[in-house]
Amino acid sequence: MYNELMKWKIPPEDKVYEALAAVASGRVRFEGNKSIQAKVYSSSGHKYYTVHYDAETRSASSNDNSSFYTGQIGYPIMAVLLASGVIDYDHQVATWLADIPWKDINTKHKNNWSAAVEEVLHQVEGERGADTARIRAEVARIYTEIKALKLERITDRTKPPTGY
């Protein structure tokens, strides 16, 4: 199932918003003890991604589309790093991003992540009274920490789940 380690590519900063939303929405479910293993459910709730993280080797795997097809750290890996405490996060910021239907919004914007983020920020500012400057600052801080981890990639050839 696993072979050689290599470095993960760094994803767009915009994917941190989805990771925070997954954590705040309770979509990260941990399993196992030796290394961190979790299922991260999509915003639609109809499928999940399997994530493994080993703190000793600073290595991770995930079968989400971004991780599998592009070699970028996908939002499920970021969500596990946040939910497990590897990276701290502002819980209020995460709460403002909870229960956002990212799949639908990303599809609406034809996977233009920046446009999706702008829509979400406008929505949470108006509907939830969110401080968008605080959200942006927290996302930038988390993104810097993700880059600094220099995660190794455990090549896992488990294909991503299909469906909505």
TORLUM-633808 format. One record per residue: residue number from 1; x, z, y of N, C-alpha, C in turn; residue in three letters. Coordinates in steps of 0.1 Angstrom, whole numbers. Atoms other than C-alpha are relative to their C-alpha. Example, Ala and Ser with C-alpha at 12.3 -4.5 7.8 and 13.67 -1.06 7.14 Angstrom:
2
(1,(9,0,-12),(123,78,-45),(9,0,12),"ALA")
(2,(-9,0,-11),(137,71,-11),(-8,8,11),"SER")
//
This chain:
164
(1,(8,0,-12),(0,0,0),(9,0,13),"MET")
(2,(-8,-1,-12),(28,8,25),(13,-7,-3),"TYR")
(3,(-14,5,2),(61,-10,30),(8,4,12),"ASN")
(4,(-10,-4,-10),(88,-10,56),(-6,4,14),"GLU")
(5,(4,-5,-13),(86,7,90),(5,-10,11),"LEU")
(6,(-4,8,-12),(88,-13,123),(-7,6,12),"MET")
(7,(6,-5,-12),(79,-5,159),(-14,-6,2),"LYS")
(8,(13,5,-5),(43,-8,171),(2,-7,13),"TRP")
(9,(1,6,-13),(36,-31,200),(-9,8,9),"LYS")
(10,(8,-9,-9),(22,-14,231),(-12,-8,4),"ILE")
(11,(13,6,-3),(-15,-22,237),(-2,0,15),"PRO")
(12,(3,-1,-15),(-31,-28,271),(-5,15,3),"PRO")
(13,(4,-13,-5),(-37,5,290),(-15,2,-2),"GLU")
(14,(15,-1,0),(-74,-3,290),(-5,6,-14),"ASP")
(15,(5,-5,13),(-77,7,253),(0,15,-1),"LYS")
(16,(0,-14,0),(-70,43,261),(-14,6,3),"VAL")
(17,(14,-4,-3),(-105,46,275),(-8,1,-12),"TYR")
(18,(8,0,13),(-120,37,241),(5,11,-8),"GLU")
(19,(-5,-11,9),(-97,62,224),(-6,14,5),"ALA")
(20,(6,-12,-6),(-109,90,248),(-15,1,-4),"LEU")
(21,(14,0,3),(-145,80,242),(-2,3,-15),"ALA")
(22,(1,-3,14),(-140,81,204),(1,15,-3),"ALA")
(23,(-2,-14,2),(-127,116,206),(-12,8,6),"VAL")
(24,(11,-8,-6),(-154,129,230),(-13,-2,-7),"ALA")
(25,(12,3,7),(-181,113,209),(0,5,-14),"SER")
(26,(0,-6,13),(-170,131,178),(2,-11,-11),"GLY")
(27,(-1,11,10),(-161,98,160),(13,0,-8),"ARG")
(28,(-12,-2,8),(-127,111,146),(-2,11,-10),"VAL")
(29,(2,-9,11),(-130,127,112),(12,1,-8),"ARG")
(30,(-13,-3,7),(-99,143,97),(-2,2,-15),"PHE")
(31,(-1,-2,14),(-90,143,60),(14,3,-4),"GLU")
(32,(-14,-1,5),(-59,153,40),(8,11,8),"GLY")
(33,(-8,-10,-6),(-32,178,49),(15,-4,2),"ASN")
(34,(-15,3,-1),(4,165,43),(3,-8,13),"LYS")
(35,(-1,7,-12),(2,139,70),(-14,-1,5),"SER")
(36,(13,1,-5),(-27,134,93),(-7,-13,-5),"ILE")
(37,(8,11,4),(-53,111,79),(-14,2,5),"GLN")
(38,(13,-1,-6),(-86,103,96),(-8,-13,-1),"ALA")
(39,(9,11,-1),(-116,80,97),(-4,0,15),"LYS")
(40,(5,1,-13),(-124,68,132),(-11,-10,0),"VAL")
(41,(12,9,0),(-159,54,136),(-1,-8,12),"TYR")
(42,(2,9,-11),(-167,25,158),(-11,5,9),"SER")
(43,(10,-5,-9),(-189,30,188),(-14,-4,-5),"SER")
(44,(13,3,6),(-217,13,169),(-4,10,-11),"SER")
(45,(2,-9,11),(-213,38,141),(-2,-6,-13),"GLY")
(46,(2,7,12),(-216,12,115),(12,-3,-9),"HIS")
(47,(-12,2,8),(-180,10,103),(10,10,5),"LYS")
(48,(-11,-9,-4),(-149,31,104),(14,-6,-4),"TYR")
(49,(-14,4,2),(-111,26,105),(7,11,-6),"TYR")
(50,(-8,-10,6),(-87,45,84),(14,1,7),"THR")
(51,(-13,-2,-8),(-57,60,103),(8,10,-8),"VAL")
(52,(-10,-10,5),(-26,77,89),(10,2,11),"HIS")
(53,(-11,-3,-9),(-1,95,111),(9,10,-6),"TYR")
(54,(-10,-9,5),(31,112,100),(8,5,11),"ASP")
(55,(-7,-6,-11),(45,135,126),(15,0,-2),"ALA")
(56,(-15,-1,3),(79,138,108),(7,-13,3),"GLU")
(57,(-6,13,-2),(86,101,110),(-5,-7,12),"THR")
(58,(7,6,-11),(64,94,140),(-4,-14,-3),"ARG")
(59,(5,13,4),(48,66,121),(-15,1,-2),"SER")
(60,(15,1,2),(12,54,118),(-4,-13,-6),"ALA")
(61,(7,12,4),(-11,29,103),(-14,1,3),"SER")
(62,(14,1,-2),(-46,17,109),(-5,-13,-4),"SER")
(63,(5,13,4),(-68,-10,97),(-11,-5,10),"ASN")
(64,(9,7,-10),(-86,-18,130),(6,-13,3),"ASP")
(65,(-4,14,-2),(-84,-54,141),(12,-1,9),"ASN")
(66,(-12,1,-8),(-59,-49,169),(13,4,-7),"SER")
(67,(-12,-5,8),(-35,-29,147),(4,-10,-11),"SER")
(68,(-2,8,12),(-39,-52,117),(5,-14,4),"PHE")
(69,(-3,14,-3),(-38,-86,134),(11,-3,11),"TYR")
(70,(-10,2,-11),(-16,-81,165),(12,9,-1),"THR")
(71,(-11,-10,0),(6,-52,156),(1,9,12),"GLY")
(72,(1,-9,-12),(-5,-33,187),(-6,13,-5),"GLN")
(73,(6,-13,3),(-14,4,186),(-15,-2,4),"ILE")
(74,(14,2,-2),(-52,2,183),(-6,14,5),"GLY")
(75,(6,-12,-5),(-76,27,199),(-2,10,-11),"TYR")
(76,(2,-10,10),(-82,44,165),(13,9,-1),"PRO")
(77,(-12,-8,0),(-45,55,164),(1,9,12),"ILE")
(78,(-1,-9,-12),(-46,67,200),(-10,11,-1),"MET")
(79,(10,-10,1),(-78,86,192),(5,11,-9),"ALA")
(80,(-6,-10,9),(-61,104,163),(11,8,7),"VAL")
(81,(-11,-7,-7),(-31,112,184),(-6,10,10),"LEU")
(82,(7,-9,-9),(-55,128,210),(-7,11,-7),"LEU")
(83,(8,-9,6),(-78,145,187),(8,11,-8),"ALA")
(84,(-8,-9,8),(-50,160,166),(9,9,9),"SER")
(85,(-8,-8,-9),(-32,174,197),(14,-5,1),"GLY")
(86,(-14,6,-2),(-1,152,194),(1,-4,15),"VAL")
(87,(1,2,-14),(-11,141,229),(-11,8,6),"ILE")
(88,(11,-7,-6),(-30,164,252),(-9,-9,9),"ASP")
(89,(8,8,-9),(-59,151,272),(-10,10,8),"TYR")
(90,(9,-7,-9),(-83,163,300),(-14,-2,-7),"ASP")
(91,(13,0,7),(-115,172,281),(-12,-5,9),"HIS")
(92,(11,5,-9),(-137,166,312),(0,-15,1),"GLN")
(93,(-1,14,-1),(-124,131,315),(-6,-7,-13),"VAL")
(94,(5,5,13),(-131,125,278),(-16,1,0),"ALA")
(95,(14,-2,0),(-166,139,283),(-8,-11,8),"THR")
(96,(6,11,-9),(-174,114,311),(-1,-13,-8),"TRP")
(97,(-1,13,7),(-165,86,286),(-7,1,-13),"LEU")
(98,(7,-1,13),(-185,99,256),(-12,-9,-1),"ALA")
(99,(12,8,4),(-211,78,239),(-2,-13,8),"ASP")
(100,(0,13,-7),(-202,46,257),(0,-11,-12),"ILE")
(101,(1,10,11),(-212,15,235),(11,-11,3),"PRO")
(102,(-12,9,-3),(-177,-1,238),(-2,-14,-7),"TRP")
(103,(1,13,8),(-184,-28,211),(-9,-9,8),"LYS")
(104,(9,9,-7),(-214,-41,231),(6,-4,13),"ASP")
(105,(-6,3,-14),(-196,-39,265),(11,-10,-2),"ILE")
(106,(-11,9,2),(-165,-56,251),(-5,-14,-3),"ASN")
(107,(6,13,4),(-186,-84,235),(-6,-7,13),"THR")
(108,(6,5,-12),(-205,-88,268),(10,-7,9),"LYS")
(109,(-11,5,-9),(-172,-94,286),(10,-8,-8),"HIS")
(110,(-8,9,9),(-158,-116,258),(14,6,-2),"LYS")
(111,(-12,-7,2),(-131,-90,251),(10,0,12),"ASN")
(112,(-8,-2,-12),(-119,-89,287),(0,15,2),"ASN")
(113,(0,-15,0),(-109,-52,284),(-1,5,14),"TRP")
(114,(0,-5,-13),(-103,-48,321),(-14,-1,6),"SER")
(115,(14,1,-5),(-138,-61,330),(-9,11,-6),"ALA")
(116,(8,-10,7),(-153,-38,304),(3,14,6),"ALA")
(117,(-3,-13,-6),(-134,-8,318),(-6,2,14),"VAL")
(118,(6,-1,-13),(-146,-16,353),(-15,2,0),"GLU")
(119,(15,-2,2),(-182,-18,341),(-2,15,-4),"GLU")
(120,(2,-14,5),(-179,16,323),(3,10,12),"VAL")
(121,(-3,-9,-11),(-162,33,353),(-11,0,10),"LEU")
(122,(11,1,-9),(-189,20,376),(-13,8,-5),"HIS")
(123,(12,-7,7),(-216,33,351),(2,15,0),"GLN")
(124,(-2,-15,1),(-201,68,346),(1,6,13),"VAL")
(125,(0,-6,-14),(-195,73,383),(-15,1,5),"GLU")
(126,(14,0,-5),(-232,64,391),(-9,9,-8),"GLY")
(127,(9,-7,8),(-249,80,361),(5,14,-4),"GLU")
(128,(-5,-13,4),(-226,110,353),(8,7,11),"ARG")
(129,(-7,-6,-11),(-210,117,386),(15,1,-3),"GLY")
(130,(-14,-1,4),(-176,110,371),(10,-3,12),"ALA")
(131,(-11,2,-9),(-144,111,392),(9,-11,-5),"ASP")
(132,(-8,12,6),(-130,76,385),(15,1,3),"THR")
(133,(-14,-2,-3),(-97,84,402),(6,9,-10),"ALA")
(134,(-5,-10,10),(-92,114,379),(0,-7,-14),"ARG")
(135,(-1,7,13),(-101,92,349),(11,-10,0),"ILE")
(136,(-11,9,0),(-77,65,359),(14,7,-1),"ARG")
(137,(-13,-7,0),(-49,90,365),(3,6,-14),"ALA")
(138,(-2,-6,14),(-55,107,331),(3,-11,-10),"GLU")
(139,(-3,11,9),(-55,73,313),(14,-4,2),"VAL")
(140,(-14,5,-3),(-22,63,330),(9,10,-6),"ALA")
(141,(-9,-11,5),(-7,97,320),(1,-1,-16),"ARG")
(142,(0,1,14),(-18,93,284),(7,-12,-5),"ILE")
(143,(-7,13,3),(-6,57,283),(15,2,0),"TYR")
(144,(-14,-2,-1),(28,68,294),(5,8,-12),"THR")
(145,(-3,-8,12),(29,94,266),(0,-8,-13),"GLU")
(146,(1,9,12),(18,68,240),(13,-9,-1),"ILE")
(147,(-12,9,0),(47,45,251),(12,8,-4),"LYS")
(148,(-12,-9,2),(72,74,250),(1,4,-15),"ALA")
(149,(-1,-4,14),(63,82,214),(8,-10,-9),"LEU")
(150,(-7,11,7),(78,49,202),(-3,1,-15),"LYS")
(151,(5,-1,13),(57,50,171),(5,-11,-9),"LEU")
(152,(-4,9,11),(69,34,139),(-13,-5,-7),"GLU")
(153,(12,6,7),(44,11,121),(2,1,-15),"ARG")
(154,(1,1,15),(36,17,85),(-9,-12,-3),"ILE")
(155,(7,12,3),(26,-17,73),(-10,3,-11),"THR")
(156,(11,-3,10),(-8,-12,56),(-8,-13,-1),"ASP")
(157,(7,13,1),(-24,-44,43),(-14,2,-4),"ARG")
(158,(14,-2,2),(-58,-28,40),(-7,-8,11),"THR")
(159,(6,9,-10),(-80,-54,58),(-10,9,8),"LYS")
(160,(10,-6,-8),(-102,-43,87),(-14,-1,-6),"PRO")
(161,(14,1,5),(-139,-35,79),(-7,-12,8),"PRO")
(162,(8,11,-6),(-164,-63,87),(-13,6,5),"THR")
(163,(13,-4,-5),(-197,-60,105),(1,5,14),"GLY")
(164,(2,-4,-14),(-210,-47,138),(6,14,2),"TYR")
//
